[in-house]
Amino acid sequence: MKRIFVKYFGFSEAERHALDTLFRLSETGETAYSPWMPASPEAPAVLLVDGDSWEAALELANPVHDGIRLVWVGEGAPPEAWRVFAAPVRWSVVIEALDAEFSLPTAAALSLDLDLAHEQDMDVLLDDEDDTAPMALEGAPATTRRVLVVDAGRDARLYLRAKLATAGLYEVDEAASGADALALLARHTYHLVTVDLGLTDMDSWQLVKVVDGTRPAIAHLFITGAEPAWRRGLQARFSGAQVYLPKPLDPEKLQALLQTL
């Protein structure tokens, strides 16, 4: 296995978590990415910098970084930058650029089982009442595989992002509130939207209604919630969702479901 070490500065905790997830996914490929540490056996091949971070100017002035491919996120990129990406960063695009440079396999070949242990079983309700049958791909075109995850809980959003990545769905937007979700829905076309019933700024069912009425139609709508499936599953189905997923999410069933998308 060829390993590429990446040294990075700045970025929010959520952005670093998402980047670390993609690094972990690369471990099954012929070329793997790892965050560079002082104890790493090799020098970093890539310097990843958050342009809004105060660390950026200090680190770029350090001659130890001369000759390292510089990936800059944000405005004000220096002329020596190898690649520049707009903020907020879409890590899948950054990884694709690194893939092209280091001749990595396609993102679809990268897989890692990030399952977390959950004891509670989960009932999956599909349109045809068969939880083993794949859902028809209707609505959004096949080339549109962007996902919107709406959940007030940060950990829940990050967990779903990781599970989506294992299914090859890297274009993921997150919304912690109904208002944020509505703004994103107005700007982008989504292949899948997941809405949690625990939103605090608006009635989650109102948001579900908006998603169901979006045109062009969104191919897949999942609803998550703390109540058992027998209580909310039928309501979710009549609201236009294909699936109601009670929390805590069952990792194996969720992964099998995402593979049908």
VOPAGU-2260 file (C-alpha; in pm, 1 decimal, decimal comma):
REM VOPAGU-2260
SITE   aa  ch    i         X         Y         Z
SITE  MET   A    0       0,0       0,0       0,0
SITE  LYS   A    1     124,3     346,0     -91,2
SITE  ARG   A    2      60,4     599,6     183,2
SITE  ILE   A    3      32,7     975,8     132,8
SITE  PHE   A    4      66,4    1193,5     441,4
SITE  VAL   A    5    -135,7    1514,4     457,7
SITE  LYS   A    6     -53,1    1799,7     694,5
SITE  TYR   A    7    -338,6    2040,8     760,3
SITE  PHE   A    8    -402,5    2359,8     954,9
SITE  GLY   A    9    -727,4    2522,2    1062,4
SITE  PHE   A   10   -1080,2    2394,9     979,9
SITE  SER   A   11   -1366,7    2336,7    1220,3
SITE  GLU   A   12   -1404,5    2023,4    1428,5
SITE  ALA   A   13   -1686,4    1902,9    1201,7
SITE  GLU   A   14   -1476,3    1959,9     888,4
SITE  ARG   A   15   -1183,9    1771,3    1039,1
SITE  HIS   A   16   -1412,5    1484,5    1136,5
SITE  ALA   A   17   -1545,3    1459,2     779,5
SITE  LEU   A   18   -1192,1    1469,6     638,4
SITE  ASP   A   19   -1076,3    1203,3     881,5
SITE  THR   A   20   -1366,7     983,6     770,0
SITE  LEU   A   21   -1248,5     999,6     408,0
SITE  PHE   A   22    -893,0     924,9     519,6
SITE  ARG   A   23   -1018,6     614,2     697,2
SITE  LEU   A   24   -1215,3     509,3     390,1
SITE  SER   A   25    -898,5     521,9     182,9
SITE  GLU   A   26    -734,4     252,3     394,1
SITE  THR   A   27    -879,7     -24,3     175,5
SITE  GLY   A   28    -740,6     119,4    -148,6
SITE  GLU   A   29    -401,7      81,8    -310,1
SITE  THR   A   30    -313,7     433,5    -196,8
SITE  ALA   A   31    -413,8     557,5     147,7
SITE  TYR   A   32    -420,7     906,2     297,6
SITE  SER   A   33    -319,1     974,6     656,9
SITE  PRO   A   34    -287,0    1290,6     864,1
SITE  TRP   A   35      79,4    1375,6     909,0
SITE  MET   A   36     216,4    1366,1    1263,4
SITE  PRO   A   37     568,2    1442,5    1392,7
SITE  ALA   A   38     616,8    1067,3    1443,2
SITE  SER   A   39     510,8     980,0    1085,8
SITE  PRO   A   40     773,7     780,8     895,4
SITE  GLU   A   41     764,1    1015,0     593,7
SITE  ALA   A   42     738,8    1385,7     524,5
SITE  PRO   A   43     395,6    1519,0     421,0
SITE  ALA   A   44     325,0    1520,8      47,9
SITE  VAL   A   45      32,7    1762,8      77,4
SITE  LEU   A   46     -19,0    2075,8     286,8
SITE  LEU   A   47    -390,3    2144,0     338,7
SITE  VAL   A   48    -461,2    2495,9     467,1
SITE  ASP   A   49    -774,6    2674,6     582,7
SITE  GLY   A   50    -733,3    3024,0     440,0
SITE  ASP   A   51    -931,9    3176,1     726,8
SITE  SER   A   52    -702,1    3028,3     990,5
SITE  TRP   A   53    -444,5    3246,2    1162,2
SITE  GLU   A   54    -209,5    2946,4    1147,2
SITE  ALA   A   55    -194,5    2966,5     767,2
SITE  ALA   A   56      34,4    3269,8     732,3
SITE  LEU   A   57     266,1    3144,8    1005,9
SITE  GLU   A   58     298,3    2797,7     859,2
SITE  LEU   A   59     345,8    2911,2     500,9
SITE  ALA   A   60     637,6    3126,4     615,2
SITE  ASN   A   61     810,3    2817,4     752,2
SITE  PRO   A   62    1070,6    2699,7     495,6
SITE  VAL   A   63    1014,4    2338,9     600,7
SITE  HIS   A   64     699,7    2348,0     386,8
SITE  ASP   A   65     875,0    2462,3      69,2
SITE  GLY   A   66     814,0    2221,4    -218,0
SITE  ILE   A   67     508,3    2055,6     -60,3
SITE  ARG   A   68     191,8    2061,2    -271,2
SITE  LEU   A   69     -26,5    2333,2    -118,0
SITE  VAL   A   70    -403,9    2286,5    -117,3
SITE  TRP   A   71    -575,3    2610,4     -13,5
SITE  VAL   A   72    -937,1    2638,9      99,6
SITE  GLY   A   73   -1095,7    2984,0      88,8
SITE  GLU   A   74   -1000,4    3324,1     -48,6
SITE  GLY   A   75    -660,5    3490,2     -67,7
SITE  ALA   A   76    -467,7    3188,8    -196,6
SITE  PRO   A   77     -95,2    3249,2    -248,2
SITE  PRO   A   78      43,6    3210,8    -602,3
SITE  GLU   A   79     229,4    2891,8    -510,7
SITE  ALA   A   80     -95,2    2709,0    -426,8
SITE  TRP   A   81    -123,3    2379,7    -616,3
SITE  ARG   A   82    -503,0    2358,7    -584,3
SITE  VAL   A   83    -756,7    2615,1    -456,3
SITE  PHE   A   84   -1109,0    2529,6    -337,7
SITE  ALA   A   85   -1391,9    2755,7    -229,6
SITE  ALA   A   86   -1520,1    2754,5     126,4
SITE  PRO   A   87   -1718,6    2583,9     266,6
SITE  VAL   A   88   -1506,8    2300,1     139,8
SITE  ARG   A   89   -1651,1    1990,3     -26,1
SITE  TRP   A   90   -1405,6    1721,6      77,0
SITE  SER   A   91   -1512,0    1484,1    -199,2
SITE  VAL   A   92   -1381,9    1733,9    -458,2
SITE  VAL   A   93   -1051,9    1768,0    -271,3
SITE  ILE   A   94   -1011,9    1390,6    -255,2
SITE  GLU   A   95   -1085,9    1362,2    -628,0
SITE  ALA   A   96    -803,0    1609,1    -700,0
SITE  LEU   A   97    -563,2    1408,0    -485,3
SITE  ASP   A   98    -683,3    1087,8    -652,3
SITE  ALA   A   99    -594,4    1230,1    -992,6
SITE  GLU   A  100    -248,4    1336,6    -876,0
SITE  PHE   A  101    -157,0    1016,3    -695,8
SITE  SER   A  102    -338,3     773,0    -929,7
SITE  LEU   A  103    -573,9     641,3    -665,5
SITE  PRO   A  104    -867,3     409,6    -737,1
SITE  THR   A  105   -1209,2     565,9    -780,8
SITE  ALA   A  106   -1400,2     673,3    -475,1
SITE  ALA   A  107   -1651,6     391,8    -533,9
SITE  ALA   A  108   -1376,5     139,5    -464,3
SITE  LEU   A  109   -1307,0     284,8    -123,2
SITE  SER   A  110   -1506,7     120,1     153,5
SITE  LEU   A  111   -1472,1      90,6     527,8
SITE  ASP   A  112   -1714,3     -60,1     775,1
SITE  LEU   A  113   -1769,8     220,1    1026,4
SITE  ASP   A  114   -2059,1      43,1    1198,3
SITE  LEU   A  115   -2126,9     139,5    1556,7
SITE  ALA   A  116   -2285,5    -115,4    1788,4
SITE  HIS   A  117   -2655,3     -62,4    1852,5
SITE  GLU   A  118   -2874,7    -304,1    2041,4
SITE  GLN   A  119   -3217,5    -188,7    1929,1
SITE  ASP   A  120   -3364,4    -346,9    1614,8
SITE  MET   A  121   -3498,2    -123,5    1340,5
SITE  ASP   A  122   -3804,0    -173,3    1120,4
SITE  VAL   A  123   -3762,8     -43,2     765,0
SITE  LEU   A  124   -4082,1      49,5     580,0
SITE  LEU   A  125   -4059,5      59,6     201,7
SITE  ASP   A  126   -4324,0     156,4     -50,9
SITE  ASP   A  127   -4394,6    -204,8    -148,7
SITE  GLU   A  128   -4384,3    -326,9     212,4
SITE  ASP   A  129   -4083,6    -548,7     133,1
SITE  ASP   A  130   -3778,2    -441,5     332,6
SITE  THR   A  131   -3545,7    -639,4     107,0
SITE  ALA   A  132   -3646,6    -490,2    -229,1
SITE  PRO   A  133   -3452,4    -196,8    -376,7
SITE  MET   A  134   -3639,1     128,5    -421,1
SITE  ALA   A  135   -3700,1     260,5    -769,0
SITE  LEU   A  136   -3478,6     550,9    -870,5
SITE  GLU   A  137   -3737,3     809,8    -963,2
SITE  GLY   A  138   -3732,4    1185,7    -951,6
SITE  ALA   A  139   -3375,9    1317,8    -952,3
SITE  PRO   A  140   -3156,9    1212,9   -1245,3
SITE  ALA   A  141   -2909,2     933,3   -1191,0
SITE  THR   A  142   -2616,7    1174,3   -1205,4
SITE  THR   A  143   -2752,8    1377,8    -913,4
SITE  ARG   A  144   -2651,4    1201,6    -592,5
SITE  ARG   A  145   -2632,6    1492,5    -352,4
SITE  VAL   A  146   -2771,2    1424,4      -3,8
SITE  LEU   A  147   -2918,9    1655,3     259,9
SITE  VAL   A  148   -2906,0    1538,8     623,2
SITE  VAL   A  149   -3135,6    1735,9     855,7
SITE  ASP   A  150   -3084,2    1665,3    1224,5
SITE  ALA   A  151   -3038,6    1888,9    1527,0
SITE  GLY   A  152   -2781,1    1648,5    1670,0
SITE  ARG   A  153   -2424,2    1695,2    1548,9
SITE  ASP   A  154   -2321,7    1337,5    1631,1
SITE  ALA   A  155   -2622,6    1201,6    1442,5
SITE  ARG   A  156   -2532,1    1406,2    1134,4
SITE  LEU   A  157   -2169,7    1293,5    1140,5
SITE  TYR   A  158   -2273,0     929,5    1183,9
SITE  LEU   A  159   -2507,2     948,2     884,0
SITE  ARG   A  160   -2235,8    1122,6     680,1
SITE  ALA   A  161   -1997,5     835,3     753,5
SITE  LYS   A  162   -2257,4     573,4     657,4
SITE  LEU   A  163   -2340,4     761,9     337,3
SITE  ALA   A  164   -1971,5     765,8     248,6
SITE  THR   A  165   -1953,7     385,6     275,7
SITE  ALA   A  166   -2232,9     373,2      15,0
SITE  GLY   A  167   -2041,6     603,2    -219,9
SITE  LEU   A  168   -2249,4     913,2    -138,4
SITE  TYR   A  169   -1991,7    1186,1     -68,8
SITE  GLU   A  170   -2187,2    1498,3    -169,9
SITE  VAL   A  171   -2356,2    1560,8     166,4
SITE  ASP   A  172   -2498,1    1886,6     301,7
SITE  GLU   A  173   -2590,0    1914,6     669,3
SITE  ALA   A  174   -2863,3    2122,0     833,7
SITE  ALA   A  175   -2903,9    2154,1    1210,1
SITE  SER   A  176   -3238,9    2332,6    1180,5
SITE  GLY   A  177   -3543,5    2348,9     960,1
SITE  ALA   A  178   -3451,6    2699,6     849,6
SITE  ASP   A  179   -3109,2    2586,4     731,1
SITE  ALA   A  180   -3268,6    2293,2     548,9
SITE  LEU   A  181   -3516,1    2519,0     366,4
SITE  ALA   A  182   -3232,4    2746,1     252,5
SITE  LEU   A  183   -3036,2    2448,8     115,4
SITE  LEU   A  184   -3343,0    2302,3     -55,6
SITE  ALA   A  185   -3392,8    2633,2    -235,1
SITE  ARG   A  186   -3037,7    2625,3    -373,2
SITE  HIS   A  187   -2969,6    2260,2    -455,2
SITE  THR   A  188   -3127,5    1950,9    -608,2
SITE  TYR   A  189   -3106,6    1640,4    -389,6
SITE  HIS   A  190   -3118,2    1269,2    -457,4
SITE  LEU   A  191   -3186,5    1183,6     -92,2
SITE  VAL   A  192   -3306,5    1388,7     205,2
SITE  THR   A  193   -3316,5    1259,4     562,5
SITE  VAL   A  194   -3528,7    1452,8     814,3
SITE  ASP   A  195   -3520,0    1390,2    1187,6
SITE  LEU   A  196   -3834,9    1449,4    1391,0
SITE  GLY   A  197   -3638,2    1619,4    1669,6
SITE  LEU   A  198   -3600,8    1963,3    1510,4
SITE  THR   A  199   -3649,8    2247,8    1756,0
SITE  ASP   A  200   -3706,6    2552,6    1535,1
SITE  MET   A  201   -4003,3    2416,1    1339,1
SITE  ASP   A  202   -4238,6    2121,3    1311,1
SITE  SER   A  203   -4039,2    1847,1    1136,8
SITE  TRP   A  204   -4353,2    1727,2     956,9
SITE  GLN   A  205   -4387,2    2069,0     792,6
SITE  LEU   A  206   -4037,0    2027,9     654,6
SITE  VAL   A  207   -4121,3    1675,7     537,2
SITE  LYS   A  208   -4419,4    1822,3     348,9
SITE  VAL   A  209   -4193,5    2076,6     180,1
SITE  VAL   A  210   -3946,1    1804,5      78,3
SITE  ASP   A  211   -4225,3    1586,3     -58,5
SITE  GLY   A  212   -4355,5    1877,4    -264,6
SITE  THR   A  213   -4017,1    1981,1    -404,6
SITE  ARG   A  214   -3991,7    1991,6    -784,3
SITE  PRO   A  215   -3810,9    1831,3    -949,3
SITE  ALA   A  216   -3912,4    1552,3    -715,4
SITE  ILE   A  217   -3655,9    1421,9    -468,1
SITE  ALA   A  218   -3600,7    1051,2    -535,4
SITE  HIS   A  219   -3568,0     938,6    -173,4
SITE  LEU   A  220   -3695,8    1076,0     156,3
SITE  PHE   A  221   -3603,8     910,5     486,4
SITE  ILE   A  222   -3741,2    1011,9     825,6
SITE  THR   A  223   -3561,3     940,1    1152,5
SITE  GLY   A  224   -3691,3     971,9    1505,8
SITE  ALA   A  225   -3677,4     852,1    1862,2
SITE  GLU   A  226   -4020,8     686,0    1859,5
SITE  PRO   A  227   -4070,1     322,1    1751,6
SITE  ALA   A  228   -4165,3     236,8    1394,4
SITE  TRP   A  229   -4515,9     119,4    1481,9
SITE  ARG   A  230   -4596,7     468,7    1609,5
SITE  ARG   A  231   -4445,8     683,6    1334,5
SITE  GLY   A  232   -4387,2     451,3    1038,8
SITE  LEU   A  233   -4734,2     477,1     887,3
SITE  GLN   A  234   -4745,0     853,8     932,2
SITE  ALA   A  235   -4407,4     880,9     759,0
SITE  ARG   A  236   -4530,2     672,4     469,0
SITE  PHE   A  237   -4841,0     884,4     416,4
SITE  SER   A  238   -4619,2    1193,6     428,0
SITE  GLY   A  239   -4427,8    1082,0     120,8
SITE  ALA   A  240   -4127,8     912,5     284,9
SITE  GLN   A  241   -4011,7     569,4     172,7
SITE  VAL   A  242   -3853,9     483,5     506,0
SITE  TYR   A  243   -3891,5     561,1     875,4
SITE  LEU   A  244   -3576,7     482,0    1076,9
SITE  PRO   A  245   -3615,3     472,6    1455,9
SITE  LYS   A  246   -3314,4     573,2    1661,8
SITE  PRO   A  247   -3064,8     442,4    1750,5
SITE  LEU   A  248   -3009,8     350,6    1386,1
SITE  ASP   A  249   -2928,1     -10,9    1313,9
SITE  PRO   A  250   -2594,6       7,1    1124,3
SITE  GLU   A  251   -2629,9    -314,5     923,0
SITE  LYS   A  252   -2983,9    -245,5     805,1
SITE  LEU   A  253   -2899,4     117,5     730,7
SITE  GLN   A  254   -2599,2      16,4     523,9
SITE  ALA   A  255   -2803,9    -239,1     329,2
SITE  LEU   A  256   -3069,9      23,8     264,2
SITE  LEU   A  257   -2821,1     281,3     137,9
SITE  GLN   A  258   -2672,9      28,0    -102,0
SITE  THR   A  259   -3006,6      21,6    -286,2
SITE  LEU   A  260   -2990,4     392,7    -373,1
